[in-house]
Amino acid sequence: MAHKSKNLKEWEETTLNEFIKKRPERKEKFTTISGTEIKRLYTEDDIEDFDYHGKLGYPGEYPFTRGVYATMYRGRLWTMRQFSGFGTAEETNKRYKFLLENGQTGLSVAFHLPTIMGVDSDSQLAKGEVGKCGVAIDALKDMEILFDGIDLEKITTSMTINAPAAILLAMYVAVAEKQGADIKKISGTIQNDILKEYIAQKTWIFPPKPSMKLIVDTFEWCSENLPKWNSISISGYHIREAGSTAVQELAFTLRDGMEYVEWAVERGLDVDKFAPRLSFFFNSHNDFFEEIAKFRAARRIWARVMKERYNAKNPNSWKLRFHTQTSGFSLTAQQPYNNIVRVAIQALAAVLGGTQSLHTNSMDETLALPSEFAVQIALRTQQILAYETGVANTIDPLAGSYFIEALTDKMEKDAMEYIEKIDKMGGMVAAIEAGFPQREIQDAAYEYQKAVESKEKVIVGVNEFVVEEDQPVDILYIDSGVEEKQIERLNKIRKERDKARWQKSLQELKNAAEKDVNLMPFILDAVKAYATIGEIVNTLKEVYGEYEEPIFI
C-alpha cells in the first residue's frame, strides 16, 4: 500500500504540478450537486480494503449492489412509464391509449389535487383545481372510465396516491373485478407512503398513527388477496424535490421503509410475507455519478438491514426494487428544450444504477401538464436508451470504477449516520414529530439556493447562458369546463346509486374503524356502493380526526 501511495504522490509532485504551472485548474469548488467534495483523482488507494463479495457480489445475489435480478436488462428491460393524468377520466384514458400505442409498457396515474387530499370535485376546497394537475377521480364510475378498454390483467399500473391510497386501490380492484380479471394476477403499485408526506410533500389527511394503521392494513390485505401487487412505493422522490441532498433522500427514504416494516411486524405480520412486495421510488437528478452511487448504495443498505436487523429469511425480502423519475425540480421554464438533454442524462443514470421502472419528465412540465408532443419525446428518450445506446447489454457496467465504488461507499456511510441518528430519536414517526427531517431538508434547500444565486452552481439558461426568448413551446391547456362536467357526473352518480347500500357501507366502515380491524374489506364495499372518495374520507375523519402540522422553529 505504501508503494501505491508513493507513486500517486510522485505523480502529483512531478507530472501534475508541472502541468498546473502552465495550465491551472478551474477555481470553482469540485463537489457533487449535493455538496460532497470530489477528489481530483481516484485510485485503488480509495478502495484499498474493498471486499468484492461483501460489497458487490453478483447480480441477483446478496447484497444486490449490482442489481436485484441475475440477468437485469439482458432478460427484461425496465418498465417504461409516463406519469399521466389531466382533466376528466375520458381525456386521460385517451392519453393512456396514445402512450400504449407509442410503446409505453406500464401506466402511471396522476390524480388531481382534490383526489390526493380526499376531497370531492364539488367541494368548495376543490374549486379551481378540478382536473388541473391530474385526473379527477371521485367515485368508482370515474375509475371505470379511466381504464375503459385497458386490460388490467395485462398492464401494470402505478398510482401516485398517499393519504387516501387504500380507497384508490379498492377502486382499481373493483374495476378489475368488473372486467372479469383474476385479481391475484393484477400487478402494479400504490405509492401509499404517508411518512414522506409529513416530511416533504405535505398532502396528508389523518394523523400519523391512524395513517400508519391504514398502510399496514393494505400490507396485510394485499399479501392475502393481491400477491403480485406492490402495496407501497416508499418514496424519496418528493424528499429530493423538496430540496434534500442525495444522501438525505437515500437515508430518509430507507428509514421510512424501516418504519413501515417495524409497524407491520408489531401488528404481527410475518416479515417474509409482506416485505417482498415493498418497493421504492427515487429521484434521478443532474449529478450523474452521485445518482448512480445512490442507487447502488440503496440496494446494499436495504439488503443488510432486512437480513440482519429484521431477520428476513426470504432473499426476495432483501431485494430493493425501485422506480425512478427524472428530476422535475431540475427542469427550467427558461430554454425548455434544454430539459430534453437533462432528462436524457438523468434517465441514463437511473438505467446504469439498475432501476426496475422509469418515468422520464417532459420538457414542458415547468410550464404546464405535458403535451402529446412533449410526452412522446420523453418516451422516445427511454426507447433510444434501451435500443440504441448499448447500455442495457451488460449488468452494472461501472462496477469496479475507483470513483463509483468510493462514492457508493461514502453514500452508504453518510446515509447510515442519518439512520442511526433517527434510531436514537425513537424512529421516523418520532423524528417527524420533532421536525428533524423537515429542518434538514430546509437547510439543504437553502444552501443549494445560495449556491445557485452566487453562481457557484451553474444552471444553464437561468444564471448563465441566458437569452431573451418568447413563449418557446405550445402548452397543454385544461379547459375550465372540466370542473362543470365532473360535477355533473358526480351528481348523476349520487342520484343513481343504491342509497340504502351506500348508507350501510359507510356506517359499517365507521364501525370497523372504531373497532380497529382491517379496513380494506369495508373500504372495498363502500367503493362498490359508489361512495365517493370525499364521503369515505369524511367517515374516517369522524373516527381518526385530521392532522395539523406543528410549527417547527
C-alpha positions in Angstrom: 0.0 0.0 0.0 2.8 2.4 0.8 4.3 1.8 -2.7 1.0 2.8 -4.3 0.7 6.0 -2.3 4.2 6.9 -3.2 3.5 6.6 -6.9 0.5 8.8 -6.6 2.5 11.3 -4.6 5.2 11.2 -7.2 2.7 11.9 -10.0 1.3 14.9 -8.0 4.8 16.3 -7.4 6.0 15.9 -11.0 3.6 15.5 -13.9 0.6 17.2 -12.2 2.5 20.2 -10.6 4.4 20.9 -13.8 1.2 20.9 -15.8 -0.7 23.1 -13.3 2.1 25.7 -13.5 1.3 26.1 -17.2 -2.5 25.5 -17.1 -4.1 25.9 -13.6 -7.3 24.1 -12.6 -10.6 26.0 -12.6 -11.2 27.9 -9.4 -14.6 26.5 -8.8 -15.4 24.1 -6.0 -15.4 20.5 -7.2 -18.4 18.9 -5.4 -21.4 16.8 -6.3 -24.7 18.7 -6.7 -25.4 17.8 -3.0 -22.1 19.3 -1.8 -19.9 16.2 -1.4 -16.3 17.1 -2.1 -14.9 15.3 -5.2 -11.2 14.5 -5.3 -9.1 15.2 -8.3 -8.3 11.6 -8.9 -9.5 8.2 -7.5 -7.1 5.3 -7.4 -7.0 1.8 -5.9 -6.0 3.5 -2.6 -9.6 4.8 -2.3 -10.9 1.3 -2.1 -7.9 -0.5 -0.6 -9.9 -2.6 1.8 -12.6 -3.3 -0.8 -14.3 -6.6 -0.2 -15.6 -7.7 -3.6 -18.0 -10.4 -2.4 -19.2 -8.5 0.7 -19.8 -5.2 -1.1 -20.5 -6.2 -4.6 -21.2 -9.9 -5.2 -23.0 -11.0 -8.3 -26.3 -9.7 -9.8 -29.3 -11.3 -8.2 -27.4 -12.3 -5.1 -26.9 -10.6 -1.7 -26.1 -7.7 -1.2 -27.6 -6.9 -4.6 -25.3 -3.9 -5.2 -25.0 -5.0 -8.8 -28.7 -5.5 -9.3 -31.7 -7.4 -7.9 -32.0 -9.8 -10.9 -29.4 -12.2 -12.3 -29.8 -11.0 -15.9 -31.1 -7.5 -15.3 -31.9 -5.8 -18.7 -30.5 -8.7 -20.8 -33.5 -10.6 -19.6 -36.1 -7.8 -19.4 -35.9 -4.1 -19.9 -37.1 -1.7 -17.3 -40.8 -0.8 -17.4 -41.3 2.5 -19.3 -43.9 4.7 -17.7 -45.1 8.2 -18.2 -46.8 9.9 -15.3 -50.1 11.0 -16.8 -53.4 12.4 -15.8 -55.4 15.5 -16.6 -58.9 16.7 -16.9 -61.6 14.1 -16.9 -61.2 10.3 -16.9 -62.2 10.3 -20.6 -59.4 12.6 -21.6 -56.8 10.7 -19.6 -58.0 7.4 -21.0 -57.2 8.7 -24.5 -53.7 9.8 -23.3 -53.1 6.3 -21.9 -54.1 4.7 -25.2 -51.8 7.1 -27.1 -48.9 6.2 -24.8 -49.5 2.5 -25.1 -49.7 2.7 -28.9 -46.3 4.5 -28.8 -44.6 1.7 -26.9 -45.2 2.6 -23.2 -45.1 -0.6 -21.2 -46.8 0.5 -17.9 -49.3 3.1 -16.8 -48.7 5.7 -14.1 -51.7 7.6 -12.8 -51.5 11.3 -11.8 -54.5 12.4 -9.7 -55.7 15.9 -9.4 -55.2 17.7 -6.0 -58.7 17.2 -4.7 -58.4 13.4 -5.0 -55.0 13.5 -3.4 -56.5 15.4 -0.5 -59.6 13.1 -0.3 -61.9 15.9 -1.4 -64.8 15.5 -4.0 -64.8 17.8 -7.0 -67.9 19.7 -5.9 -66.3 20.7 -2.6 -65.5 24.4 -2.1 -62.0 23.2 -1.4 -61.7 21.8 -4.9 -62.8 25.0 -6.7 -60.4 25.9 -9.5 -58.4 22.7 -9.1 -60.6 20.1 -10.8 -58.5 18.3 -13.5 -55.8 20.9 -13.5 -52.8 18.9 -12.3 -54.1 15.4 -12.7 -57.2 13.4 -13.4 -60.4 13.9 -11.4 -61.5 10.7 -9.7 -64.4 11.0 -7.3 -66.0 7.6 -7.4 -65.8 4.1 -8.9 -67.5 5.3 -12.1 -64.6 7.6 -12.9 -62.1 4.7 -12.4 -64.2 2.5 -14.7 -64.0 5.2 -17.5 -60.2 5.8 -16.8 -59.4 2.2 -17.6 -62.0 1.5 -20.2 -60.6 -0.7 -22.9 -57.4 -1.4 -21.0 -57.0 -5.0 -19.8 -55.8 -4.7 -16.2 -54.5 -8.3 -16.2 -52.1 -7.4 -18.9 -50.8 -4.0 -17.8 -49.0 -2.8 -14.7 -50.3 0.4 -13.1 -48.6 2.7 -10.7 -50.9 5.1 -8.8 -49.3 8.1 -7.1 -51.6 8.5 -4.2 -50.9 8.5 -0.5 -53.3 9.6 2.2 -56.4 8.0 0.5 -54.3 5.2 -1.1 -56.4 2.4 0.3 -59.5 3.9 -1.3 -58.0 4.3 -4.8 -56.6 0.7 -4.5 -60.1 -0.5 -3.7 -61.5 1.3 -6.8 -58.8 -0.3 -9.0 -59.6 -3.8 -7.7 -63.3 -3.2 -8.2 -62.7 -2.2 -11.8 -60.5 -5.3 -12.4 -63.3 -7.5 -11.0 -65.9 -5.8 -13.2 -63.6 -6.6 -16.2 -63.6 -10.3 -15.1 -60.0 -10.2 -14.2 -58.4 -12.6 -11.6 -57.3 -10.1 -9.1 -54.5 -12.4 -8.0 -53.0 -11.7 -11.4 -53.2 -8.0 -11.5 -49.9 -6.1 -10.8 -48.9 -2.6 -10.1 -48.1 -0.3 -7.2 -49.8 2.3 -5.0 -47.5 4.9 -3.5 -49.2 4.7 -0.1 -46.2 6.5 1.6 -47.6 8.8 4.2 -44.3 9.4 6.0 -42.8 11.3 3.1 -46.0 13.4 3.1 -45.3 14.6 6.6 -41.6 15.2 5.7 -41.9 16.8 2.3 -45.0 16.8 0.1 -47.5 17.8 2.8 -50.6 16.2 1.3 -51.8 14.4 4.4 -55.3 13.8 5.8 -55.1 11.8 9.0 -52.6 12.0 11.9 -49.6 9.7 11.8 -50.8 6.7 13.9 -54.1 6.1 12.0 -52.3 6.7 8.7 -49.8 4.1 9.6 -52.6 1.7 10.6 -54.2 2.1 7.2 -50.9 1.4 5.4 -50.4 -1.8 7.5 -54.0 -2.8 6.6 -53.0 -2.6 2.9 -49.9 -4.7 3.5 -52.0 -7.4 5.2 -54.8 -7.3 2.7 -52.6 -7.3 -0.3 -50.5 -10.2 0.9 -53.7 -12.3 1.1 -55.5 -11.0 -2.0 -53.1 -9.3 -4.4 -49.9 -11.3 -4.4 -48.4 -9.5 -7.4 -49.3 -6.0 -6.2 -46.7 -3.7 -4.6 -48.6 -2.4 -1.5 -46.3 0.6 -1.1 -43.7 2.6 -3.0 -41.5 4.2 -0.4 -40.7 7.5 -2.0 -37.5 9.6 -1.9 -38.6 11.4 -5.0 -40.6 14.1 -3.2 -38.0 14.4 -0.4 -35.5 15.3 -3.1 -37.9 17.6 -4.9 -38.3 19.5 -1.6 -34.6 20.3 -1.7 -32.8 17.5 0.1 -29.3 16.3 -0.8 -28.9 12.9 -2.4 -27.7 11.4 1.0 -30.8 12.8 2.8 -33.0 11.3 0.1 -31.3 8.0 0.5 -31.3 8.0 4.3 -34.8 9.3 4.9 -36.4 7.0 2.3 -34.8 3.9 3.7 -35.6 4.9 7.3 -39.2 5.4 6.2 -39.1 1.9 4.8 -37.7 0.5 8.1 -40.5 2.3 10.0 -43.2 0.6 7.8 -41.5 -2.8 8.4 -41.5 -2.2 12.2 -45.2 -1.2 12.3 -46.2 -4.2 10.3 -44.1 -6.6 12.4 -45.6 -5.0 15.5 -49.0 -5.8 14.1 -47.9 -9.5 14.0 -47.3 -9.8 10.2 -44.6 -12.2 9.1 -41.8 -10.0 7.6 -41.3 -12.5 4.7 -44.9 -12.4 3.9 -45.2 -8.7 3.1 -41.6 -7.5 2.6 -41.1 -9.0 -0.9 -43.9 -6.6 -2.2 -42.3 -3.4 -0.8 -41.0 -1.2 -3.5 -39.2 2.2 -3.6 -39.3 5.3 -5.7 -36.2 7.5 -6.2 -35.4 10.8 -7.9 -32.7 11.0 -10.6 -31.1 14.4 -10.5 -28.4 16.0 -12.6 -25.2 14.8 -10.9 -24.6 11.6 -13.0 -22.2 9.7 -10.8 -23.8 10.7 -7.5 -27.1 9.3 -8.6 -25.7 6.0 -9.7 -23.8 5.6 -6.4 -27.0 6.4 -4.6 -29.0 3.7 -6.3 -26.2 1.1 -5.7 -25.8 2.1 -2.0 -29.6 1.9 -1.5 -29.7 -1.8 -2.6 -26.8 -2.7 -0.4 -28.1 -0.9 2.7 -31.6 -2.4 2.4 -30.3 -5.9 1.9 -28.2 -5.7 5.0 -31.0 -4.1 7.1 -33.6 -6.6 6.1 -31.3 -9.6 6.6 -29.6 -8.6 9.8 -31.9 -6.1 11.6 -35.3 -7.7 10.7 -34.1 -11.3 10.3 -35.9 -11.8 7.0 -35.1 -15.2 5.6 -36.5 -14.9 2.1 -34.0 -13.4 -0.3 -36.9 -11.6 -2.0 -37.3 -9.7 1.2 -33.8 -8.4 0.9 -34.2 -7.0 -2.6 -34.7 -3.3 -3.1 -36.8 -2.9 -6.2 -37.4 0.7 -7.3 -39.0 3.0 -9.8 -37.2 6.2 -10.8 -38.5 9.5 -12.1 -36.2 12.1 -13.5 -36.0 15.3 -11.6 -38.8 17.8 -12.0 -37.0 20.2 -9.7 -34.1 20.4 -12.1 -36.2 21.4 -15.1 -36.3 25.1 -16.1 -39.0 27.3 -17.7 -36.2 29.1 -19.4 -35.0 27.4 -22.6 -37.2 24.4 -22.1 -35.7 22.4 -24.9 -32.6 22.1 -22.7 -34.8 19.9 -20.5 -34.7 17.2 -23.1 -30.9 16.9 -22.5 -31.2 17.0 -18.7 -33.9 14.2 -18.8 -31.8 12.0 -21.0 -28.7 12.2 -18.7 -30.9 11.6 -15.6 -32.5 8.7 -17.3 -29.2 7.2 -18.2 -28.1 7.5 -14.6 -31.2 5.6 -13.5 -30.6 2.8 -16.0 -26.9 2.5 -15.1 -28.0 2.5 -11.5 -30.3 -0.5 -12.1 -33.8 0.8 -11.9 -36.8 -1.5 -12.5 -39.1 1.2 -13.8 -38.6 4.6 -15.2 -40.5 7.8 -15.9 -38.9 10.5 -18.0 -40.3 14.0 -17.4 -41.4 16.1 -20.4 -39.6 19.2 -21.4 -42.7 21.4 -20.8 -43.5 20.4 -17.3 -42.4 23.6 -15.6 -45.0 25.4 -17.8 -48.0 23.0 -17.8 -49.0 19.4 -17.9 -47.2 17.6 -20.8 -48.5 18.0 -24.3 -48.6 14.9 -26.5 -45.6 16.2 -28.5 -43.5 16.6 -25.3 -44.5 13.3 -23.7 -43.7 11.4 -26.9 -40.2 12.9 -26.8 -39.8 11.8 -23.2 -40.9 8.3 -24.0 -38.6 8.1 -27.1 -35.7 9.1 -24.8 -36.2 5.9 -22.9 -36.6 3.9 -26.1 -33.4 5.3 -27.5 -31.5 4.4 -24.3 -32.9 0.9 -24.4 -32.5 0.1 -28.1 -29.7 2.3 -29.5 -27.1 3.0 -26.9 -26.0 -0.5 -25.8 -26.3 0.4 -22.1 -28.7 -2.5 -21.5 -26.2 -5.1 -22.8 -24.2 -5.7 -19.6 -25.0 -5.5 -15.9 -23.7 -2.7 -13.7 -21.0 -1.6 -16.2 -19.5 0.9 -13.8 -18.7 -1.6 -11.1 -15.0 -1.6 -10.1 -14.5 2.1 -11.0 -12.4 3.6 -8.3 -14.6 6.7 -8.3 -18.0 4.8 -8.3 -17.1 2.4 -5.6 -15.6 5.0 -3.4 -18.6 7.3 -3.9 -21.0 4.4 -3.2 -19.2 3.6 0.0 -19.4 7.2 1.1 -23.1 7.4 0.3 -23.7 4.3 2.4 -21.6 5.6 5.3 -23.3 9.0 5.3 -26.8 7.6 5.0 -26.2 5.2 7.8 -25.2 8.0 10.1 -28.6 9.7 9.5 -30.4 6.4 10.0 -28.6 5.8 13.3 -29.4 9.3 14.4 -33.1 8.7 13.7 -33.0 5.4 15.5 -31.8 7.2 18.6 -34.8 9.6 18.4 -37.1 6.6 18.6 -37.8 6.1 14.9 -39.1 8.1 11.9 -42.5 9.0 13.3 -40.8 10.4 16.4 -38.3 12.2 14.2 -41.0 13.7 12.1 -42.9 14.9 15.2 -39.7 16.6 16.3 -39.3 18.2 12.9 -35.8 16.7 12.3 -36.0 15.6 8.6 -38.0 18.7 7.8 -35.3 21.0 9.1 -32.5 19.1 7.5 -34.2 19.4 4.1 -35.0 23.1 4.7 -31.3 23.8 5.4 -30.1 21.8 2.4 -32.5 23.6 0.1 -31.3 27.0 1.5 -27.7 26.1 0.9 -28.4 25.0 -2.7 -30.3 28.1 -3.5 -27.5 30.3 -2.2 -25.1 28.3 -4.4 -27.3 29.0 -7.4 -27.6 32.7 -6.7 -23.9 33.1 -6.2 -23.3 31.1 -9.4 -21.3 28.5 -7.5 -23.7 26.1 -9.1 -24.5 27.0 -12.8 -27.9 26.4 -14.1 -27.8 26.7 -17.9 -30.3 29.3 -19.1 -31.1 30.5 -15.6 -27.9 32.1 -14.1 -25.6 31.6 -17.0 -26.0 31.4 -20.8 -29.2 33.4 -20.6 -31.0 34.6 -23.7 -34.2 36.6 -24.4 -37.0 34.4 -25.6 -40.6 34.5 -26.5 -43.1 31.7 -25.4 -41.0 28.8 -26.6 -43.4 25.9 -26.8 -47.1 25.1 -27.2 -48.5 24.0 -23.9 -51.5 21.9 -22.8 -54.4 24.0 -21.6 -57.1 22.5 -19.3 -60.5 24.0 -20.1 -62.4 25.4 -17.2 -65.4 23.4 -18.4 -63.8 20.2 -17.0 -65.0 21.2 -13.5 -68.6 21.6 -14.6 -68.5 18.2 -16.4 -67.0 16.4 -13.5 -69.5 17.9 -11.0 -72.4 16.9 -13.4 -71.2 13.3 -13.4 -70.7 13.3 -9.7 -74.3 14.5 -9.2 -75.5 11.7 -11.5 -73.6 9.1 -9.6 -75.2 10.2 -6.3 -78.6 10.3 -7.8 -78.5 6.8 -9.4 -76.7 4.8 -6.7 -78.5 2.4 -4.3 -78.9 4.8 -1.3 -79.6 2.1 1.3 -76.5 0.1 0.2 -74.4 3.3 0.2 -75.5 4.3 3.7 -75.0 0.8 5.1 -71.5 0.6 3.7 -70.4 3.9 5.2 -71.9 3.0 8.6 -70.1 -0.4 8.6 -66.8 1.4 7.6 -67.2 3.8 10.6 -68.0 0.9 13.0 -64.9 -1.0 11.7 -62.7 2.0 12.2 -63.9 2.3 15.8 -63.1 -1.4 16.4 -59.6 -1.2 15.0 -59.9 -4.0 12.4 -58.5 -4.2 8.9 -60.5 -1.6 6.9 -59.8 -2.8 3.4 -62.8 -5.0 3.0 -65.1 -2.2 4.3 -63.5 0.4 2.0 -64.0 -2.0 -0.9 -67.7 -2.4 -0.1 -68.1 1.4 0.2 -66.4 1.9 -3.2 -68.6 -0.7 -4.8 -71.6 1.1 -3.4 -70.4 4.2 -5.3 -69.5 6.1 -2.2 -67.2 9.0 -3.2 -63.7 9.5 -2.0 -64.8 12.5 0.0 -67.6 10.6 1.7 -65.3 7.8 2.7 -62.6 10.1 3.9 -65.1 12.2 5.9 -66.4 9.0 7.5 -62.9 8.1 8.6 -62.2 11.6 9.8 -65.1 11.1 12.3 -63.0 8.4 14.0 -59.4 9.5 13.2 -59.6 13.3 13.1 -57.3 15.4 10.9 -53.6 16.2 11.1 -52.3 19.7 11.7 -48.6 20.2 11.3 -46.9 21.7 14.4 -44.7 24.8 14.0 -41.1 23.9 13.9 -38.5 26.5 14.9 
